[in-house]
Amino acid sequence: MDYLEDHLARNVAQEWTFEMKGGEGENEVTVVAAGRKRRLPRSDGNNDSSDSDDDSEEEEEEKDDGEIIRTSLERAFLLTDIQSRMAGLTTSGATVVCTIIIPNFDSEGNCKEIEIHAANAGDARAVLSSTIARSASSKLTFNNDTPNHVAVRITQDHKSTDASEIERIKAAGGTMIRNRVMGILAVARSLGDHGLKEFVIAKPYLSSTVVKIVNEDDDNDMDGNDNNGKSNVQPVMTNNNISSTSHPYTNGEFLIVACDGLWDVMEDDEAVDAVRAHVAKNGMACRSDVASILVNEALERGSTDNVTVVVYWL
């Protein structure tokens, strides 16, 4: 829905801004949370803060930028959901996925790693093509038949058939009929759908992924191991619906962000392989075509749902 899309984008933008610090050639980026005093002034010039903000400032300083962004994304989702109710959009809804991509540079201006912060409600999904990280959590989706590159799902589907979602819905007094929430919806989370909001919540799944750039002259192997065979990629799984992990990275990686019309008929690794096959055959100059390739493939496979695809090259 255009309303939800427009308001979510606006609310995400209002939740935080970026500030550059350092002199010329220093590309360090610091996140500034809206409404909170940070080390750097906000770009809108609103730098005033009262003494009553001191305690919240100290607490905020203890958070890393990833935690600030995840919290802001969650707030933006919930605010958009409330706004849609106030606008009278009570009988329709949408599943949503949103990603924030931040490159981090060294003192020489070389990109050393890329942060990907993702949030989703429902079965819209984001899938990363990344060199395999053998130490990564088993919760992540890997295609072991293609050892050089794998599909890594950085979101979580909220389907009505998911055991944890069913447990939550029943605890709230709901029921499942024909594998649908109250016999109506096949997803357990969304924006809108306020007639079922007691059961179909808007709280998103949140994740932060650090994609490390591995150069050929680095001392580390492509699989995330050092020369002694010890893994240098340490995934960290935290509570409260937040996932954080790291993956090695080589040039030519990408992120696929798409709604369920694609994922209903294609597995994560199939979509990644389709993009790679198209680029391998036609060259990197055809990268702008790959989203259309996935849309057409989904339609040819008989997808009957909306098919929207974005492929972002890292």
Secondary structure by P-SEA (a helix, b strand, c coil): caaaaaaaaaaaaaacccccccccccbbbbbbccccccccccccccccccccaaaaaaaaaaccaaaaaaaaaaaaaaaaaaaaaaaccccbbbbbbbbbbbbbbcccccccbbbbbbbbccccbbbbbcccccccccccccccccccbbbbbcccccccccaaaaaaaaaaccccccccccccccccccccccccccccccccccbbbbbbbbccccccccccccccccccbbbbbbccccccbbbbbccccbbbbbcccccccccaaaaaaaaaaaaaacccccccaaaaaaaaaaaaaccccbbbbbbbcc
